[in-house]
Amino acid sequence: MSDMHATPSATPLSIDEFAHLGQGDIAYVKAIRSDDVPGLFPQAPSIQPGLDLFMLLGADGIPILLTDSRETALANASENQLETVSVH
């Protein structure tokens, strides 16, 4: 007897396909401390320690923007037609 409610099996994504999923369309905002900036952005100028900052990152995790305002990060995403998603 066949199952009329069976869903077709999805084809798994390759590692390369998964890495590029959402690239150019999706971004997320991540809170960081200024103390973490040198490790993430070695070319960045020296920043006062202890500040709360926000990064806008592409779907692939590549940093797009560093700012001191979550609203600025979201506005930049909107200006660049990126849909922001929550990451838990």
PDB file of N, CA, C and O in Angstrom:
ATOM      1  N   MET A   1       0.842  -1.177   0.000  1.00  0.00           N
ATOM      2  CA  MET A   1       0.000   0.000   0.000  1.00  0.00           C
ATOM      3  C   MET A   1       0.893   1.247   0.000  1.00  0.00           C
ATOM      4  O   MET A   1       1.827   1.346   0.796  1.00  0.00           O
ATOM      5  N   SER A   2       0.605   2.185  -0.884  1.00  0.00           N
ATOM      6  CA  SER A   2       1.426   3.394  -0.939  1.00  0.00           C
ATOM      7  C   SER A   2       0.876   4.461   0.002  1.00  0.00           C
ATOM      8  O   SER A   2      -0.319   4.513   0.295  1.00  0.00           O
ATOM      9  N   ASP A   3       1.778   5.298   0.457  1.00  0.00           N
ATOM     10  CA  ASP A   3       1.401   6.386   1.372  1.00  0.00           C
ATOM     11  C   ASP A   3       1.107   7.627   0.536  1.00  0.00           C
ATOM     12  O   ASP A   3       2.022   8.200  -0.055  1.00  0.00           O
ATOM     13  N   MET A   4      -0.138   8.047   0.478  1.00  0.00           N
ATOM     14  CA  MET A   4      -0.546   9.200  -0.330  1.00  0.00           C
ATOM     15  C   MET A   4      -0.046  10.521   0.254  1.00  0.00           C
ATOM     16  O   MET A   4      -0.065  11.548  -0.425  1.00  0.00           O
ATOM     17  N   HIS A   5       0.400  10.497   1.506  1.00  0.00           N
ATOM     18  CA  HIS A   5       0.837  11.734   2.166  1.00  0.00           C
ATOM     19  C   HIS A   5       2.352  11.838   2.281  1.00  0.00           C
ATOM     20  O   HIS A   5       2.859  12.735   2.955  1.00  0.00           O
ATOM     21  N   ALA A   6       3.056  10.963   1.655  1.00  0.00           N
ATOM     22  CA  ALA A   6       4.520  11.003   1.733  1.00  0.00           C
ATOM     23  C   ALA A   6       5.026  12.241   1.005  1.00  0.00           C
ATOM     24  O   ALA A   6       4.521  12.591  -0.062  1.00  0.00           O
ATOM     25  N   THR A   7       5.997  12.885   1.571  1.00  0.00           N
ATOM     26  CA  THR A   7       6.599  14.052   0.924  1.00  0.00           C
ATOM     27  C   THR A   7       7.822  13.597   0.147  1.00  0.00           C
ATOM     28  O   THR A   7       8.534  12.689   0.577  1.00  0.00           O
ATOM     29  N   PRO A   8       8.066  14.219  -0.984  1.00  0.00           N
ATOM     30  CA  PRO A   8       9.247  13.835  -1.754  1.00  0.00           C
ATOM     31  C   PRO A   8      10.504  14.171  -0.962  1.00  0.00           C
ATOM     32  O   PRO A   8      10.559  15.179  -0.257  1.00  0.00           O
ATOM     33  N   SER A   9      11.501  13.322  -1.088  1.00  0.00           N
ATOM     34  CA  SER A   9      12.739  13.596  -0.356  1.00  0.00           C
ATOM     35  C   SER A   9      13.475  14.740  -1.046  1.00  0.00           C
ATOM     36  O   SER A   9      13.557  14.806  -2.273  1.00  0.00           O
ATOM     37  N   ALA A  10      13.999  15.623  -0.231  1.00  0.00           N
ATOM     38  CA  ALA A  10      14.740  16.774  -0.745  1.00  0.00           C
ATOM     39  C   ALA A  10      16.159  16.346  -1.088  1.00  0.00           C
ATOM     40  O   ALA A  10      16.744  15.493  -0.421  1.00  0.00           O
ATOM     41  N   THR A  11      16.695  16.944  -2.124  1.00  0.00           N
ATOM     42  CA  THR A  11      18.077  16.686  -2.483  1.00  0.00           C
ATOM     43  C   THR A  11      18.959  17.496  -1.548  1.00  0.00           C
ATOM     44  O   THR A  11      18.794  18.712  -1.445  1.00  0.00           O
ATOM     45  N   PRO A  12      19.887  16.848  -0.867  1.00  0.00           N
ATOM     46  CA  PRO A  12      20.749  17.599   0.052  1.00  0.00           C
ATOM     47  C   PRO A  12      21.615  18.598  -0.708  1.00  0.00           C
ATOM     48  O   PRO A  12      22.014  18.359  -1.848  1.00  0.00           O
ATOM     49  N   LEU A  13      21.895  19.718  -0.055  1.00  0.00           N
ATOM     50  CA  LEU A  13      22.772  20.727  -0.641  1.00  0.00           C
ATOM     51  C   LEU A  13      24.223  20.303  -0.486  1.00  0.00           C
ATOM     52  O   LEU A  13      24.599  19.683   0.508  1.00  0.00           O
ATOM     53  N   SER A  14      25.024  20.641  -1.474  1.00  0.00           N
ATOM     54  CA  SER A  14      26.462  20.408  -1.334  1.00  0.00           C
ATOM     55  C   SER A  14      27.015  21.438  -0.351  1.00  0.00           C
ATOM     56  O   SER A  14      26.336  22.416  -0.038  1.00  0.00           O
ATOM     57  N   ILE A  15      28.209  21.236   0.126  1.00  0.00           N
ATOM     58  CA  ILE A  15      28.836  22.193   1.051  1.00  0.00           C
ATOM     59  C   ILE A  15      28.940  23.557   0.382  1.00  0.00           C
ATOM     60  O   ILE A  15      28.682  24.581   1.015  1.00  0.00           O
ATOM     61  N   ASP A  16      29.314  23.575  -0.894  1.00  0.00           N
ATOM     62  CA  ASP A  16      29.443  24.837  -1.617  1.00  0.00           C
ATOM     63  C   ASP A  16      28.091  25.525  -1.785  1.00  0.00           C
ATOM     64  O   ASP A  16      27.992  26.740  -1.610  1.00  0.00           O
ATOM     65  N   GLU A  17      27.055  24.769  -2.121  1.00  0.00           N
ATOM     66  CA  GLU A  17      25.710  25.340  -2.264  1.00  0.00           C
ATOM     67  C   GLU A  17      25.214  25.905  -0.930  1.00  0.00           C
ATOM     68  O   GLU A  17      24.623  26.983  -0.884  1.00  0.00           O
ATOM     69  N   PHE A  18      25.460  25.169   0.142  1.00  0.00           N
ATOM     70  CA  PHE A  18      25.037  25.626   1.466  1.00  0.00           C
ATOM     71  C   PHE A  18      25.771  26.908   1.854  1.00  0.00           C
ATOM     72  O   PHE A  18      25.172  27.812   2.436  1.00  0.00           O
ATOM     73  N   ALA A  19      27.058  26.992   1.537  1.00  0.00           N
ATOM     74  CA  ALA A  19      27.860  28.171   1.885  1.00  0.00           C
ATOM     75  C   ALA A  19      27.360  29.426   1.183  1.00  0.00           C
ATOM     76  O   ALA A  19      27.523  30.531   1.702  1.00  0.00           O
ATOM     77  N   HIS A  20      26.753  29.270   0.009  1.00  0.00           N
ATOM     78  CA  HIS A  20      26.297  30.425  -0.763  1.00  0.00           C
ATOM     79  C   HIS A  20      24.796  30.682  -0.634  1.00  0.00           C
ATOM     80  O   HIS A  20      24.263  31.578  -1.289  1.00  0.00           O
ATOM     81  N   LEU A  21      24.118  29.908   0.197  1.00  0.00           N
ATOM     82  CA  LEU A  21      22.686  30.059   0.392  1.00  0.00           C
ATOM     83  C   LEU A  21      22.362  31.452   0.929  1.00  0.00           C
ATOM     84  O   LEU A  21      22.875  31.847   1.976  1.00  0.00           O
ATOM     85  N   GLY A  22      21.532  32.182   0.234  1.00  0.00           N
ATOM     86  CA  GLY A  22      21.122  33.514   0.671  1.00  0.00           C
ATOM     87  C   GLY A  22      22.115  34.614   0.385  1.00  0.00           C
ATOM     88  O   GLY A  22      21.854  35.775   0.700  1.00  0.00           O
ATOM     89  N   GLN A  23      23.239  34.283  -0.200  1.00  0.00           N
ATOM     90  CA  GLN A  23      24.280  35.275  -0.466  1.00  0.00           C
ATOM     91  C   GLN A  23      23.747  36.378  -1.379  1.00  0.00           C
ATOM     92  O   GLN A  23      23.181  36.100  -2.436  1.00  0.00           O
ATOM     93  N   GLY A  24      23.930  37.608  -0.970  1.00  0.00           N
ATOM     94  CA  GLY A  24      23.466  38.748  -1.746  1.00  0.00           C
ATOM     95  C   GLY A  24      22.033  39.136  -1.473  1.00  0.00           C
ATOM     96  O   GLY A  24      21.571  40.167  -1.961  1.00  0.00           O
ATOM     97  N   ASP A  25      21.312  38.326  -0.697  1.00  0.00           N
ATOM     98  CA  ASP A  25      19.906  38.606  -0.411  1.00  0.00           C
ATOM     99  C   ASP A  25      19.608  38.713   1.088  1.00  0.00           C
ATOM    100  O   ASP A  25      18.705  39.443   1.497  1.00  0.00           O
ATOM    101  N   ILE A  26      20.361  37.991   1.889  1.00  0.00           N
ATOM    102  CA  ILE A  26      20.062  37.876   3.316  1.00  0.00           C
ATOM    103  C   ILE A  26      21.264  38.342   4.135  1.00  0.00           C
ATOM    104  O   ILE A  26      22.414  38.108   3.766  1.00  0.00           O
ATOM    105  N   ALA A  27      20.975  39.005   5.250  1.00  0.00           N
ATOM    106  CA  ALA A  27      22.025  39.447   6.175  1.00  0.00           C
ATOM    107  C   ALA A  27      21.493  39.329   7.600  1.00  0.00           C
ATOM    108  O   ALA A  27      20.291  39.180   7.817  1.00  0.00           O
ATOM    109  N   TYR A  28      22.392  39.398   8.554  1.00  0.00           N
ATOM    110  CA  TYR A  28      21.982  39.407   9.954  1.00  0.00           C
ATOM    111  C   TYR A  28      22.850  40.372  10.745  1.00  0.00           C
ATOM    112  O   TYR A  28      23.973  40.692  10.355  1.00  0.00           O
ATOM    113  N   VAL A  29      22.307  40.823  11.855  1.00  0.00           N
ATOM    114  CA  VAL A  29      22.999  41.772  12.730  1.00  0.00           C
ATOM    115  C   VAL A  29      23.454  41.016  13.965  1.00  0.00           C
ATOM    116  O   VAL A  29      22.693  40.243  14.548  1.00  0.00           O
ATOM    117  N   LYS A  30      24.690  41.241  14.357  1.00  0.00           N
ATOM    118  CA  LYS A  30      25.260  40.575  15.521  1.00  0.00           C
ATOM    119  C   LYS A  30      25.892  41.617  16.441  1.00  0.00           C
ATOM    120  O   LYS A  30      26.670  42.459  15.993  1.00  0.00           O
ATOM    121  N   ALA A  31      25.556  41.556  17.719  1.00  0.00           N
ATOM    122  CA  ALA A  31      26.160  42.444  18.716  1.00  0.00           C
ATOM    123  C   ALA A  31      27.539  41.903  19.081  1.00  0.00           C
ATOM    124  O   ALA A  31      27.717  40.699  19.266  1.00  0.00           O
ATOM    125  N   ILE A  32      28.511  42.808  19.184  1.00  0.00           N
ATOM    126  CA  ILE A  32      29.857  42.431  19.620  1.00  0.00           C
ATOM    127  C   ILE A  32      30.403  43.518  20.532  1.00  0.00           C
ATOM    128  O   ILE A  32      29.813  44.593  20.646  1.00  0.00           O
ATOM    129  N   ARG A  33      31.504  43.247  21.167  1.00  0.00           N
ATOM    130  CA  ARG A  33      32.202  44.236  21.989  1.00  0.00           C
ATOM    131  C   ARG A  33      33.385  44.769  21.188  1.00  0.00           C
ATOM    132  O   ARG A  33      33.970  44.056  20.373  1.00  0.00           O
ATOM    133  N   SER A  34      33.724  46.017  21.430  1.00  0.00           N
ATOM    134  CA  SER A  34      34.846  46.620  20.709  1.00  0.00           C
ATOM    135  C   SER A  34      36.141  45.846  20.955  1.00  0.00           C
ATOM    136  O   SER A  34      37.048  45.887  20.124  1.00  0.00           O
ATOM    137  N   ASP A  35      36.240  45.151  22.072  1.00  0.00           N
ATOM    138  CA  ASP A  35      37.432  44.349  22.382  1.00  0.00           C
ATOM    139  C   ASP A  35      37.639  43.236  21.356  1.00  0.00           C
ATOM    140  O   ASP A  35      38.762  42.766  21.173  1.00  0.00           O
ATOM    141  N   ASP A  36      36.552  42.806  20.678  1.00  0.00           N
ATOM    142  CA  ASP A  36      36.628  41.720  19.701  1.00  0.00           C
ATOM    143  C   ASP A  36      36.978  42.204  18.296  1.00  0.00           C
ATOM    144  O   ASP A  36      37.266  41.392  17.417  1.00  0.00           O
ATOM    145  N   VAL A  37      36.956  43.505  18.078  1.00  0.00           N
ATOM    146  CA  VAL A  37      37.164  44.053  16.736  1.00  0.00           C
ATOM    147  C   VAL A  37      38.526  43.696  16.141  1.00  0.00           C
ATOM    148  O   VAL A  37      38.572  43.285  14.981  1.00  0.00           O
ATOM    149  N   PRO A  38      39.643  43.830  16.874  1.00  0.00           N
ATOM    150  CA  PRO A  38      40.942  43.518  16.245  1.00  0.00           C
ATOM    151  C   PRO A  38      41.034  42.097  15.695  1.00  0.00           C
ATOM    152  O   PRO A  38      41.678  41.881  14.669  1.00  0.00           O
ATOM    153  N   GLY A  39      40.411  41.138  16.347  1.00  0.00           N
ATOM    154  CA  GLY A  39      40.441  39.766  15.845  1.00  0.00           C
ATOM    155  C   GLY A  39      39.585  39.557  14.611  1.00  0.00           C
ATOM    156  O   GLY A  39      39.890  38.709  13.773  1.00  0.00           O
ATOM    157  N   LEU A  40      38.507  40.335  14.498  1.00  0.00           N
ATOM    158  CA  LEU A  40      37.598  40.210  13.354  1.00  0.00           C
ATOM    159  C   LEU A  40      37.983  41.112  12.194  1.00  0.00           C
ATOM    160  O   LEU A  40      37.806  40.756  11.029  1.00  0.00           O
ATOM    161  N   PHE A  41      38.508  42.277  12.522  1.00  0.00           N
ATOM    162  CA  PHE A  41      38.878  43.287  11.521  1.00  0.00           C
ATOM    163  C   PHE A  41      40.301  43.762  11.802  1.00  0.00           C
ATOM    164  O   PHE A  41      40.480  44.860  12.331  1.00  0.00           O
ATOM    165  N   PRO A  42      41.322  42.968  11.464  1.00  0.00           N
ATOM    166  CA  PRO A  42      42.699  43.351  11.779  1.00  0.00           C
ATOM    167  C   PRO A  42      43.104  44.707  11.196  1.00  0.00           C
ATOM    168  O   PRO A  42      43.978  45.377  11.746  1.00  0.00           O
ATOM    169  N   GLN A  43      42.488  45.112  10.105  1.00  0.00           N
ATOM    170  CA  GLN A  43      42.829  46.378   9.452  1.00  0.00           C
ATOM    171  C   GLN A  43      42.117  47.576  10.074  1.00  0.00           C
ATOM    172  O   GLN A  43      42.417  48.716   9.719  1.00  0.00           O
ATOM    173  N   ALA A  44      41.184  47.343  10.991  1.00  0.00           N
ATOM    174  CA  ALA A  44      40.411  48.437  11.606  1.00  0.00           C
ATOM    175  C   ALA A  44      41.302  49.294  12.500  1.00  0.00           C
ATOM    176  O   ALA A  44      42.240  48.791  13.120  1.00  0.00           O
ATOM    177  N   PRO A  45      41.004  50.579  12.561  1.00  0.00           N
ATOM    178  CA  PRO A  45      41.758  51.440  13.474  1.00  0.00           C
ATOM    179  C   PRO A  45      41.456  51.053  14.924  1.00  0.00           C
ATOM    180  O   PRO A  45      40.480  50.357  15.203  1.00  0.00           O
ATOM    181  N   SER A  46      42.283  51.502  15.810  1.00  0.00           N
ATOM    182  CA  SER A  46      42.100  51.217  17.231  1.00  0.00           C
ATOM    183  C   SER A  46      40.787  51.823  17.729  1.00  0.00           C
ATOM    184  O   SER A  46      40.474  52.976  17.432  1.00  0.00           O
ATOM    185  N   ILE A  47      40.026  51.036  18.488  1.00  0.00           N
ATOM    186  CA  ILE A  47      38.735  51.473  19.015  1.00  0.00           C
ATOM    187  C   ILE A  47      38.774  51.371  20.535  1.00  0.00           C
ATOM    188  O   ILE A  47      39.363  50.445  21.092  1.00  0.00           O
ATOM    189  N   GLN A  48      38.149  52.318  21.187  1.00  0.00           N
ATOM    190  CA  GLN A  48      38.079  52.312  22.645  1.00  0.00           C
ATOM    191  C   GLN A  48      37.527  50.981  23.142  1.00  0.00           C
ATOM    192  O   GLN A  48      36.500  50.529  22.636  1.00  0.00           O
ATOM    193  N   PRO A  49      38.166  50.343  24.107  1.00  0.00           N
ATOM    194  CA  PRO A  49      37.656  49.069  24.632  1.00  0.00           C
ATOM    195  C   PRO A  49      36.365  49.263  25.426  1.00  0.00           C
ATOM    196  O   PRO A  49      36.089  50.341  25.953  1.00  0.00           O
ATOM    197  N   GLY A  50      35.584  48.183  25.494  1.00  0.00           N
ATOM    198  CA  GLY A  50      34.381  48.183  26.313  1.00  0.00           C
ATOM    199  C   GLY A  50      33.127  48.737  25.666  1.00  0.00           C
ATOM    200  O   GLY A  50      32.113  48.904  26.345  1.00  0.00           O
ATOM    201  N   LEU A  51      33.166  49.029  24.365  1.00  0.00           N
ATOM    202  CA  LEU A  51      31.987  49.571  23.687  1.00  0.00           C
ATOM    203  C   LEU A  51      31.122  48.443  23.130  1.00  0.00           C
ATOM    204  O   LEU A  51      31.635  47.412  22.695  1.00  0.00           O
ATOM    205  N   ASP A  52      29.817  48.647  23.148  1.00  0.00           N
ATOM    206  CA  ASP A  52      28.889  47.735  22.495  1.00  0.00           C
ATOM    207  C   ASP A  52      28.753  48.170  21.037  1.00  0.00           C
ATOM    208  O   ASP A  52      28.411  49.319  20.757  1.00  0.00           O
ATOM    209  N   LEU A  53      29.019  47.257  20.121  1.00  0.00           N
ATOM    210  CA  LEU A  53      28.955  47.541  18.693  1.00  0.00           C
ATOM    211  C   LEU A  53      28.068  46.505  18.004  1.00  0.00           C
ATOM    212  O   LEU A  53      27.659  45.514  18.608  1.00  0.00           O
ATOM    213  N   PHE A  54      27.784  46.756  16.734  1.00  0.00           N
ATOM    214  CA  PHE A  54      26.945  45.856  15.946  1.00  0.00           C
ATOM    215  C   PHE A  54      27.596  45.631  14.591  1.00  0.00           C
ATOM    216  O   PHE A  54      28.110  46.560  13.967  1.00  0.00           O
ATOM    217  N   MET A  55      27.564  44.380  14.150  1.00  0.00           N
ATOM    218  CA  MET A  55      28.067  44.030  12.825  1.00  0.00           C
ATOM    219  C   MET A  55      26.894  43.615  11.957  1.00  0.00           C
ATOM    220  O   MET A  55      25.985  42.922  12.413  1.00  0.00           O
ATOM    221  N   LEU A  56      26.919  44.038  10.726  1.00  0.00           N
ATOM    222  CA  LEU A  56      26.008  43.528   9.708  1.00  0.00           C
ATOM    223  C   LEU A  56      26.816  42.514   8.921  1.00  0.00           C
ATOM    224  O   LEU A  56      27.875  42.834   8.381  1.00  0.00           O
ATOM    225  N   LEU A  57      26.314  41.292   8.859  1.00  0.00           N
ATOM    226  CA  LEU A  57      27.029  40.205   8.193  1.00  0.00           C
ATOM    227  C   LEU A  57      26.182  39.629   7.077  1.00  0.00           C
ATOM    228  O   LEU A  57      24.961  39.530   7.203  1.00  0.00           O
ATOM    229  N   GLY A  58      26.824  39.249   5.987  1.00  0.00           N
ATOM    230  CA  GLY A  58      26.125  38.575   4.911  1.00  0.00           C
ATOM    231  C   GLY A  58      25.721  37.180   5.348  1.00  0.00           C
ATOM    232  O   GLY A  58      26.176  36.697   6.385  1.00  0.00           O
ATOM    233  N   ALA A  59      24.881  36.536   4.577  1.00  0.00           N
ATOM    234  CA  ALA A  59      24.415  35.189   4.897  1.00  0.00           C
ATOM    235  C   ALA A  59      25.575  34.216   5.065  1.00  0.00           C
ATOM    236  O   ALA A  59      25.469  33.236   5.803  1.00  0.00           O
ATOM    237  N   ASP A  60      26.681  34.488   4.381  1.00  0.00           N
ATOM    238  CA  ASP A  60      27.856  33.618   4.466  1.00  0.00           C
ATOM    239  C   ASP A  60      28.771  33.976   5.628  1.00  0.00           C
ATOM    240  O   ASP A  60      29.826  33.366   5.800  1.00  0.00           O
ATOM    241  N   GLY A  61      28.366  34.976   6.436  1.00  0.00           N
ATOM    242  CA  GLY A  61      29.151  35.363   7.610  1.00  0.00           C
ATOM    243  C   GLY A  61      30.210  36.411   7.346  1.00  0.00           C
ATOM    244  O   GLY A  61      30.940  36.798   8.259  1.00  0.00           O
ATOM    245  N   ILE A  62      30.303  36.869   6.127  1.00  0.00           N
ATOM    246  CA  ILE A  62      31.303  37.894   5.806  1.00  0.00           C
ATOM    247  C   ILE A  62      30.807  39.245   6.298  1.00  0.00           C
ATOM    248  O   ILE A  62      29.689  39.649   5.976  1.00  0.00           O
ATOM    249  N   PRO A  63      31.636  39.958   7.085  1.00  0.00           N
ATOM    250  CA  PRO A  63      31.226  41.266   7.610  1.00  0.00           C
ATOM    251  C   PRO A  63      31.002  42.286   6.495  1.00  0.00           C
ATOM    252  O   PRO A  63      31.773  42.374   5.540  1.00  0.00           O
ATOM    253  N   ILE A  64      29.925  43.048   6.647  1.00  0.00           N
ATOM    254  CA  ILE A  64      29.585  44.105   5.696  1.00  0.00           C
ATOM    255  C   ILE A  64      29.805  45.468   6.327  1.00  0.00           C
ATOM    256  O   ILE A  64      30.306  46.387   5.679  1.00  0.00           O
ATOM    257  N   LEU A  65      29.425  45.598   7.604  1.00  0.00           N
ATOM    258  CA  LEU A  65      29.431  46.904   8.264  1.00  0.00           C
ATOM    259  C   LEU A  65      29.675  46.724   9.751  1.00  0.00           C
ATOM    260  O   LEU A  65      29.218  45.750  10.350  1.00  0.00           O
ATOM    261  N   LEU A  66      30.394  47.665  10.345  1.00  0.00           N
ATOM    262  CA  LEU A  66      30.594  47.737  11.788  1.00  0.00           C
ATOM    263  C   LEU A  66      30.112  49.102  12.240  1.00  0.00           C
ATOM    264  O   LEU A  66      30.525  50.119  11.683  1.00  0.00           O
ATOM    265  N   THR A  67      29.237  49.142  13.247  1.00  0.00           N
ATOM    266  CA  THR A  67      28.650  50.398  13.692  1.00  0.00           C
ATOM    267  C   THR A  67      28.348  50.340  15.191  1.00  0.00           C
ATOM    268  O   THR A  67      28.387  49.273  15.804  1.00  0.00           O
ATOM    269  N   ASP A  68      28.051  51.490  15.762  1.00  0.00           N
ATOM    270  CA  ASP A  68      27.686  51.532  17.187  1.00  0.00           C
ATOM    271  C   ASP A  68      26.173  51.560  17.374  1.00  0.00           C
ATOM    272  O   ASP A  68      25.690  51.752  18.489  1.00  0.00           O
ATOM    273  N   SER A  69      25.424  51.369  16.291  1.00  0.00           N
ATOM    274  CA  SER A  69      23.966  51.450  16.352  1.00  0.00           C
ATOM    275  C   SER A  69      23.323  50.296  15.592  1.00  0.00           C
ATOM    276  O   SER A  69      23.601  50.088  14.411  1.00  0.00           O
ATOM    277  N   ARG A  70      22.467  49.553  16.275  1.00  0.00           N
ATOM    278  CA  ARG A  70      21.725  48.466  15.618  1.00  0.00           C
ATOM    279  C   ARG A  70      20.862  49.030  14.501  1.00  0.00           C
ATOM    280  O   ARG A  70      20.740  48.422  13.438  1.00  0.00           O
ATOM    281  N   GLU A  71      20.260  50.195  14.742  1.00  0.00           N
ATOM    282  CA  GLU A  71      19.402  50.829  13.741  1.00  0.00           C
ATOM    283  C   GLU A  71      20.181  51.165  12.475  1.00  0.00           C
ATOM    284  O   GLU A  71      19.654  51.028  11.370  1.00  0.00           O
ATOM    285  N   THR A  72      21.425  51.602  12.624  1.00  0.00           N
ATOM    286  CA  THR A  72      22.258  51.916  11.462  1.00  0.00           C
ATOM    287  C   THR A  72      22.545  50.654  10.661  1.00  0.00           C
ATOM    288  O   THR A  72      22.518  50.676   9.431  1.00  0.00           O
ATOM    289  N   ALA A  73      22.820  49.551  11.359  1.00  0.00           N
ATOM    290  CA  ALA A  73      23.072  48.282  10.674  1.00  0.00           C
ATOM    291  C   ALA A  73      21.838  47.843   9.896  1.00  0.00           C
ATOM    292  O   ALA A  73      21.950  47.410   8.749  1.00  0.00           O
ATOM    293  N   LEU A  74      20.666  47.950  10.508  1.00  0.00           N
ATOM    294  CA  LEU A  74      19.423  47.577   9.831  1.00  0.00           C
ATOM    295  C   LEU A  74      19.126  48.498   8.654  1.00  0.00           C
ATOM    296  O   LEU A  74      18.671  48.041   7.606  1.00  0.00           O
ATOM    297  N   ALA A  75      19.382  49.795   8.822  1.00  0.00           N
ATOM    298  CA  ALA A  75      19.156  50.751   7.733  1.00  0.00           C
ATOM    299  C   ALA A  75      20.075  50.449   6.551  1.00  0.00           C
ATOM    300  O   ALA A  75      19.656  50.532   5.396  1.00  0.00           O
ATOM    301  N   ASN A  76      21.329  50.098   6.844  1.00  0.00           N
ATOM    302  CA  ASN A  76      22.262  49.771   5.774  1.00  0.00           C
ATOM    303  C   ASN A  76      21.805  48.529   5.020  1.00  0.00           C
ATOM    304  O   ASN A  76      21.906  48.468   3.795  1.00  0.00           O
ATOM    305  N   ALA A  77      21.305  47.544   5.751  1.00  0.00           N
ATOM    306  CA  ALA A  77      20.782  46.340   5.102  1.00  0.00           C
ATOM    307  C   ALA A  77      19.630  46.706   4.175  1.00  0.00           C
ATOM    308  O   ALA A  77      19.562  46.236   3.039  1.00  0.00           O
ATOM    309  N   SER A  78      18.736  47.538   4.660  1.00  0.00           N
ATOM    310  CA  SER A  78      17.580  47.954   3.865  1.00  0.00           C
ATOM    311  C   SER A  78      18.017  48.720   2.616  1.00  0.00           C
ATOM    312  O   SER A  78      17.504  48.480   1.523  1.00  0.00           O
ATOM    313  N   GLU A  79      18.967  49.642   2.785  1.00  0.00           N
ATOM    314  CA  GLU A  79      19.467  50.427   1.651  1.00  0.00           C
ATOM    315  C   GLU A  79      20.083  49.544   0.577  1.00  0.00           C
ATOM    316  O   GLU A  79      20.043  49.868  -0.609  1.00  0.00           O
ATOM    317  N   ASN A  80      20.653  48.419   1.009  1.00  0.00           N
ATOM    318  CA  ASN A  80      21.300  47.495   0.077  1.00  0.00           C
ATOM    319  C   ASN A  80      20.391  46.335  -0.313  1.00  0.00           C
ATOM    320  O   ASN A  80      20.843  45.326  -0.855  1.00  0.00           O
ATOM    321  N   GLN A  81      19.095  46.499  -0.023  1.00  0.00           N
ATOM    322  CA  GLN A  81      18.072  45.519  -0.382  1.00  0.00           C
ATOM    323  C   GLN A  81      18.395  44.116   0.147  1.00  0.00           C
ATOM    324  O   GLN A  81      18.193  43.112  -0.536  1.00  0.00           O
ATOM    325  N   LEU A  82      18.906  44.079   1.390  1.00  0.00           N
ATOM    326  CA  LEU A  82      19.165  42.823   2.073  1.00  0.00           C
ATOM    327  C   LEU A  82      18.053  42.576   3.075  1.00  0.00           C
ATOM    328  O   LEU A  82      17.666  43.480   3.815  1.00  0.00           O
ATOM    329  N   GLU A  83      17.551  41.384   3.102  1.00  0.00           N
ATOM    330  CA  GLU A  83      16.539  41.018   4.093  1.00  0.00           C
ATOM    331  C   GLU A  83      17.274  40.551   5.343  1.00  0.00           C
ATOM    332  O   GLU A  83      18.110  39.651   5.270  1.00  0.00           O
ATOM    333  N   THR A  84      16.972  41.152   6.481  1.00  0.00           N
ATOM    334  CA  THR A  84      17.616  40.737   7.717  1.00  0.00           C
ATOM    335  C   THR A  84      16.816  39.622   8.365  1.00  0.00           C
ATOM    336  O   THR A  84      15.585  39.644   8.370  1.00  0.00           O
ATOM    337  N   VAL A  85      17.523  38.655   8.906  1.00  0.00           N
ATOM    338  CA  VAL A  85      16.908  37.515   9.569  1.00  0.00           C
ATOM    339  C   VAL A  85      17.491  37.383  10.970  1.00  0.00           C
ATOM    340  O   VAL A  85      18.603  37.834  11.242  1.00  0.00           O
ATOM    341  N   SER A  86      16.719  36.759  11.850  1.00  0.00           N
ATOM    342  CA  SER A  86      17.193  36.498  13.208  1.00  0.00           C
ATOM    343  C   SER A  86      17.981  35.210  13.224  1.00  0.00           C
ATOM    344  O   SER A  86      17.596  34.221  12.602  1.00  0.00           O
ATOM    345  N   VAL A  87      19.076  35.232  13.933  1.00  0.00           N
ATOM    346  CA  VAL A  87      19.894  34.032  14.105  1.00  0.00           C
ATOM    347  C   VAL A  87      19.949  33.748  15.590  1.00  0.00           C
ATOM    348  O   VAL A  87      20.301  34.621  16.383  1.00  0.00           O
ATOM    349  N   HIS A  88      19.605  32.532  15.967  1.00  0.00           N
ATOM    350  CA  HIS A  88      19.578  32.183  17.393  1.00  0.00           C
ATOM    351  C   HIS A  88      20.709  31.258  17.739  1.00  0.00           C
ATOM    352  O   HIS A  88      20.846  30.857  18.895  1.00  0.00           O
TER     353      HIS A  88
END
